[in-house]
């Protein structure tokens, strides 16, 4: 089973969705790179994309069409700025040729070349897309089927993947029990086990630089969200609330729950940025991008002894927890509902906070379990197919729940009835049992209970 690295799980990308925006953009990058390696780019006359299942049902609200245009031009989610992306999409839609891999211009008619197959779900995954390149005489130059499986991870029908580490690591683990056993044998914390694995993949300085980049991107995202006023795009007329709420929180007072208000507003600020197509970190997904930054902000602002070293322990521990969910369940809202997004982020943040505070491995595992145990069954039913309602508030609730879980775990003796492995198994089975209407299709739940204006 491939190891899920820090750089796999925490990706710098664009909003609003890791599965519907980041993943499709990465898939298109894989496609044009394959064309380039085959020396076929200059022969391309037409590219067509068919979208299936959840990608088709909620892709418009999630910006999938924009992601396809950018990805086919060779842009990557972590390499293009949001304003540049908006400008380029507008230019293509205004009549500019689509530049395949950035070098070969072709006509691209979205009404003809993107087909939204809303009634078709392929066995491979709920988020599938087929990309076909044709020559002038109609000859198929390349055809590939991709699945965007959550968190920006992409797989092909043949098994190739984008965003997954294949290299061997010294401490491979497939379960929380195995991870705890390895850590116990090595007499190390979970974060140290993960760091040893990361050291096998790149130099320590490269890992440190990446950690700094992730932390800085999260910080800047929150700052933009706290400063930017206005209405979010998409037609629901959802007004950004974070700036106003932040001013209220920072005005002072003696409210004993001020720290929780601060956590709420940071989570909302990040996810309002995500909803606007801004620069975020998948943690582990875009839809759940606000949970971990909010808990990290809480750690920095309110807890004694907070340090960069604590933040590193947090992220490395969260990497281990998120990797367990990805390997043994799912982080895709289209596959298991929002328990696989905000629920997993809550679990990661809870365990990460315990590690930052110097808690034991047993307490890390307990906190992660509590975070998911009380997120089980969470549906993914975004109104209008937009990552706005209930997604923005849900991140705030998930962040506060993560802090509660960490506090409970650190106050306990360490023995608990339900293990992290068991709750991961239950989460996955719950997701499989969940009707598709509640899994990022906008066909049930809140998505159909509110009339769009």
C-alpha positions in Angstrom: 0.0 0.0 0.0 1.5 3.4 -1.0 2.6 5.7 1.7 0.7 9.0 1.9 3.3 11.7 2.4 3.0 15.1 3.8 3.3 16.6 0.3 0.6 14.3 -1.0 -1.9 15.1 1.7 -1.3 18.9 2.1 -1.4 20.4 -1.4 -1.4 24.0 -2.4 -4.2 24.6 -4.8 -7.1 26.6 -5.9 -10.7 26.6 -4.6 -13.4 25.7 -4.4 -12.9 21.9 -4.5 -10.0 19.4 -4.4 -12.1 16.6 -6.1 -13.9 18.8 -8.6 -11.3 21.6 -9.3 -7.8 20.4 -8.2 -8.2 16.8 -9.3 -9.6 17.5 -12.8 -6.9 20.1 -13.4 -4.3 17.5 -12.4 -5.9 14.9 -14.6 -5.7 17.2 -17.6 -2.1 17.9 -16.8 -1.4 14.1 -16.9 -3.3 14.0 -20.2 -1.3 16.7 -22.0 2.0 15.5 -20.5 1.3 12.1 -22.0 0.5 13.8 -25.4 3.8 15.7 -25.1 5.8 12.6 -24.3 4.3 10.9 -27.4 5.2 13.9 -29.6 1.5 14.3 -30.5 0.6 17.8 -29.2 1.0 19.5 -32.6 -1.3 17.0 -34.2 -4.2 17.7 -31.8 -7.2 19.4 -33.5 -9.9 18.7 -30.8 -10.1 17.7 -27.1 -13.3 16.5 -25.6 -14.1 15.8 -22.0 -17.0 13.8 -20.6 -17.8 14.2 -16.9 -19.7 11.5 -14.9 -21.5 11.2 -11.6 -20.8 13.8 -9.0 -18.4 15.6 -11.3 -21.3 16.1 -13.7 -23.9 16.9 -11.1 -22.1 19.5 -9.1 -19.1 20.4 -11.4 -20.5 23.7 -12.6 -20.8 25.0 -9.0 -17.4 23.6 -8.1 -15.6 25.1 -11.1 -14.8 21.9 -12.9 -15.2 23.5 -16.3 -12.7 26.2 -15.4 -10.3 23.6 -14.1 -10.4 21.7 -17.4 -9.5 24.7 -19.4 -6.6 25.6 -17.2 -5.3 22.0 -16.9 -5.4 21.4 -20.6 -3.2 24.4 -21.0 -0.7 22.9 -18.7 -1.4 25.0 -15.6 -1.1 23.3 -12.2 -3.2 24.2 -9.1 -0.2 25.2 -7.1 1.5 27.1 -10.0 -1.2 29.6 -11.2 -2.5 32.5 -9.1 -6.3 32.9 -8.7 -6.4 36.2 -10.5 -4.3 34.8 -13.4 -6.6 31.8 -13.6 -9.7 33.9 -13.8 -8.2 36.1 -16.5 -7.1 33.2 -18.6 -10.5 31.4 -18.4 -12.2 34.7 -19.4 -9.8 35.0 -22.4 -10.5 31.4 -23.6 -14.3 32.0 -23.2 -13.9 35.2 -25.1 -12.5 33.5 -28.2 -8.8 32.9 -27.5 -7.5 29.5 -28.7 -7.0 26.9 -25.9 -3.2 26.3 -25.9 -2.7 22.6 -25.4 0.2 22.2 -22.8 0.7 25.9 -23.3 2.2 25.5 -26.9 -0.5 24.5 -29.4 -3.6 26.5 -30.0 -7.0 24.8 -30.8 -10.6 25.9 -30.9 -12.4 24.8 -27.7 -16.2 25.1 -27.6 -17.4 24.2 -24.0 -21.0 23.6 -25.2 -19.6 20.9 -27.6 -16.4 19.7 -26.0 -17.5 19.3 -22.3 -20.4 16.8 -21.9 -22.1 16.7 -18.4 -23.3 13.1 -18.1 -25.4 13.7 -15.0 -27.3 10.4 -15.2 -24.2 8.2 -15.6 -22.0 6.9 -12.8 -19.1 4.7 -13.7 -18.0 1.7 -11.6 -14.5 3.1 -11.2 -15.6 6.0 -8.9 -18.3 8.6 -8.3 -16.0 11.3 -9.8 -14.9 10.1 -13.3 -13.9 12.0 -16.4 -13.0 10.8 -19.9 -10.6 12.9 -22.0 -10.1 12.3 -25.7 -7.7 14.1 -28.1 -8.4 13.8 -31.9 -6.4 14.7 -35.0 -7.8 16.7 -37.9 -9.0 13.6 -39.6 -10.8 12.3 -36.5 -8.1 9.8 -35.5 -8.0 9.4 -31.7 -4.5 10.4 -30.6 -5.1 9.6 -26.9 -8.0 8.6 -24.7 -7.9 8.3 -20.9 -10.4 7.7 -18.1 -9.5 9.4 -14.8 -11.1 9.3 -11.3 -10.7 12.2 -9.0 -10.8 10.4 -5.7 -10.7 13.3 -3.2 -8.0 15.6 -1.9 -6.7 16.3 -5.4 -5.6 12.7 -5.8 -6.2 11.3 -9.3 -6.0 7.7 -10.6 -6.4 6.3 -14.2 -8.2 3.3 -15.4 -4.8 1.6 -15.9 -3.6 2.3 -12.3 -1.3 5.3 -12.8 -1.7 8.0 -10.2 -1.1 11.7 -9.7 -0.5 12.9 -6.2 0.6 9.7 -4.5 4.0 8.6 -3.2 5.2 5.2 -4.4 8.7 5.1 -2.9 9.5 2.8 0.0 9.7 4.2 3.5 11.3 2.8 6.7 8.2 2.6 8.7 5.3 1.5 6.5 2.0 1.1 8.3 -1.5 0.2 7.3 -3.4 0.7 10.5 -3.4 2.9 13.6 -2.6 -0.2 15.7 0.4 -0.9 13.5 1.6 2.7 13.7 1.3 2.7 17.5 3.2 -0.6 17.7 6.0 0.8 15.5 6.2 4.0 17.5 6.3 1.9 20.7 9.1 -0.3 19.4 11.1 2.7 18.3 10.3 4.6 21.5 9.3 7.6 19.4 6.3 9.8 18.9 4.0 9.4 15.9 5.3 12.6 14.4 8.9 11.2 14.6 7.9 8.1 12.8 6.3 10.2 10.0 9.4 12.4 9.8 11.6 9.4 9.4 9.4 8.3 6.5 9.6 11.8 5.0 13.4 11.8 5.3 13.4 8.7 3.1 11.7 10.7 0.3 13.6 14.0 0.3 16.1 16.0 2.4 15.2 17.3 5.8 15.7 20.9 4.5 13.2 20.2 1.6 10.7 18.9 4.1 11.2 21.9 6.3 10.7 24.3 3.4 7.5 22.5 2.4 6.2 22.7 6.0 7.0 26.4 6.0 5.2 26.8 2.7 2.1 25.0 3.9 1.9 27.0 7.2 2.5 30.3 5.3 -0.2 29.5 2.7 -2.7 28.7 5.4 -1.8 31.9 7.3 -2.1 34.1 4.2 -5.4 32.4 3.2 -6.9 33.2 6.6 -5.6 36.8 6.4 -7.3 37.3 3.0 -10.5 35.9 4.2 -10.5 38.2 7.2 -9.9 41.3 5.1 -12.1 40.6 2.0 -15.7 41.8 1.9 -18.4 41.1 -0.6 -20.6 38.4 -2.0 -19.4 35.0 -2.9 -19.7 33.9 -6.6 -22.2 31.4 -7.8 -25.7 32.9 -7.5 -26.7 32.1 -3.9 -25.8 35.7 -2.9 -23.9 34.4 0.2 -22.2 37.4 1.8 -18.7 36.9 3.3 -19.2 37.1 7.1 -15.6 36.5 8.4 -14.4 40.2 8.3 -17.4 41.4 10.2 -17.3 38.6 12.8 -13.5 39.0 13.2 -13.9 42.7 14.0 -16.5 41.8 16.6 -14.3 39.0 18.1 -11.3 41.4 18.3 -13.2 44.2 19.9 -12.6 42.5 23.2 -15.0 41.8 26.1 -15.0 39.2 28.8 -16.7 36.4 27.0 -15.2 33.1 28.2 -15.9 31.5 24.8 -14.0 34.2 22.9 -11.4 31.6 21.9 -14.1 29.5 20.3 -15.4 32.5 18.4 -11.9 33.1 17.1 -11.7 29.5 15.9 -15.1 29.9 14.2 -14.0 33.0 12.3 -10.7 31.6 11.1 -12.3 28.5 9.7 -15.0 30.6 8.0 -12.4 33.0 6.6 -10.5 30.2 5.0 -13.5 28.5 3.5 -14.9 31.8 2.2 -11.6 32.2 0.4 -12.0 28.7 -0.9 -15.5 29.3 -2.1 -14.3 32.3 -4.0 -11.7 30.2 -5.9 -8.8 31.5 -3.8 -5.4 30.0 -2.8 -5.9 27.3 -0.2 -4.2 24.1 1.2 -6.1 20.9 0.8 -6.3 19.6 4.4 -7.1 16.9 3.4 -9.6 18.5 0.9 -10.6 22.0 -0.2 -14.1 21.5 1.2 -12.5 20.9 4.7 -9.6 23.4 4.2 -10.6 25.6 7.2 -10.5 23.1 10.0 -6.7 22.6 10.4 -5.8 26.2 9.9 -8.4 27.3 12.5 -7.0 24.8 15.1 -3.5 25.9 14.3 -4.5 29.5 14.9 -6.0 28.5 18.2 -2.8 26.8 19.2 -0.7 29.8 18.3 -2.9 32.4 19.9 -4.3 30.8 23.1 -2.0 28.0 24.2 1.2 28.6 26.3 4.4 27.3 24.7 3.2 27.4 21.2 6.0 27.2 18.7 6.9 26.3 15.1 8.1 22.9 16.5 4.7 22.3 17.8 3.2 23.2 14.4 5.5 20.7 12.8 4.5 18.0 15.2 0.8 18.9 14.5 1.2 18.6 10.7 3.3 15.4 10.7 0.9 13.7 13.1 -2.1 14.9 11.0 -0.3 13.4 8.0 -0.3 9.9 9.6 -4.0 10.2 10.6 -5.1 11.4 7.2 -3.1 8.7 5.5 -4.9 6.1 7.4 -8.3 7.4 6.3 -7.1 7.6 2.7 -5.7 4.1 2.7 -8.6 2.4 4.6 -11.6 4.5 3.8 -12.0 7.6 1.7 -11.5 11.4 1.8 -14.0 11.9 -1.0 -17.3 13.6 -0.3 -18.7 12.0 -3.5 -17.8 8.6 -2.1 -18.6 8.7 1.6 -20.2 12.1 2.3 -18.8 15.0 4.3 -17.6 12.7 7.1 -14.8 11.9 4.6 -13.9 15.6 4.4 -14.7 17.7 7.4 -14.9 14.6 9.6 -11.4 13.5 8.5 -10.1 17.0 8.9 -11.5 17.1 12.4 -9.9 13.8 13.3 -6.5 14.9 11.8 -6.7 18.3 13.7 -7.6 16.6 17.0 -4.7 14.2 16.9 -2.4 17.0 15.6 -3.3 19.3 18.4 -2.5 16.6 21.0 0.9 16.1 19.4 1.6 19.9 19.4 0.8 19.9 23.1 3.2 17.0 23.8 0.5 14.4 24.4 1.2 10.7 24.2 0.7 8.5 21.2 -2.3 6.9 22.9 -3.8 10.3 23.4 -3.2 11.2 19.8 -5.0 8.0 18.7 -7.9 8.7 21.1 -8.3 12.3 20.0 -8.4 11.3 16.4 -11.0 8.6 17.1 -13.2 11.1 19.1 -13.0 13.6 16.2 -14.5 11.0 13.8 -16.8 9.2 16.1 -18.9 12.3 16.4 -18.7 13.1 12.7 -20.1 9.8 11.5 -22.9 10.0 9.0 -22.2 13.6 8.0 -23.8 14.1 4.6 -22.4 16.2 1.7 -25.4 18.1 0.3 -24.2 21.5 -0.9 -26.9 23.9 -1.9 -26.6 24.8 -5.6 -23.6 22.5 -6.0 -21.5 25.3 -4.4 -19.0 24.9 -1.6 -20.7 27.5 0.5 -23.8 26.3 2.4 -23.4 24.4 4.7 -19.7 23.9 4.0 -18.4 27.2 5.4 -20.1 26.9 8.8 -19.4 23.1 8.9 -15.7 23.8 8.9 -16.1 26.0 11.9 -18.0 23.4 13.8 -15.5 20.8 12.8 -12.6 22.9 14.1 -14.3 23.4 17.5 -15.1 19.7 17.7 -11.4 18.9 17.1 -10.4 21.1 20.0 -13.0 19.4 22.2 -11.7 16.0 21.1 -8.1 16.9 21.9 -9.0 18.2 25.4 -11.0 15.1 26.2 -8.3 12.8 25.1 -5.6 14.6 27.1 -7.8 14.6 30.2 -8.4 10.8 30.0 -6.4 7.9 31.2 -5.9 6.7 27.7 -8.2 3.7 27.7 -11.3 3.9 25.4 -13.7 1.5 24.0 -13.6 2.4 20.3 -10.3 2.4 18.5 -9.3 4.7 15.6 -9.1 1.7 13.3 -12.6 0.6 14.2 -14.0 4.1 13.7 -12.3 4.4 10.3 -13.9 1.1 9.3 -17.3 2.2 10.5 -17.0 5.5 8.7 -16.3 3.8 5.4 -19.2 1.3 5.8 -21.4 4.2 6.7 -20.4 6.1 3.6 -21.1 3.1 1.4 -24.5 2.7 3.0 -25.3 6.4 2.4 -27.6 7.1 -0.5 -26.0 8.9 -3.4 -28.3 11.8 -3.0 -26.3 12.7 0.1 -22.9 12.3 -1.4 -22.0 15.5 -3.3 -24.7 15.2 -5.9 -26.9 18.1 -4.6 -29.9 15.7 -5.1 -30.9 15.4 -1.5 -30.8 16.9 2.0 -30.2 20.6 2.4 -29.5 20.9 -1.4 -33.2 20.4 -2.2 -34.7 21.8 1.0 -33.8 25.4 0.2 -35.2 27.2 -2.8 -32.5 29.0 -4.7 -33.2 32.7 -5.4 
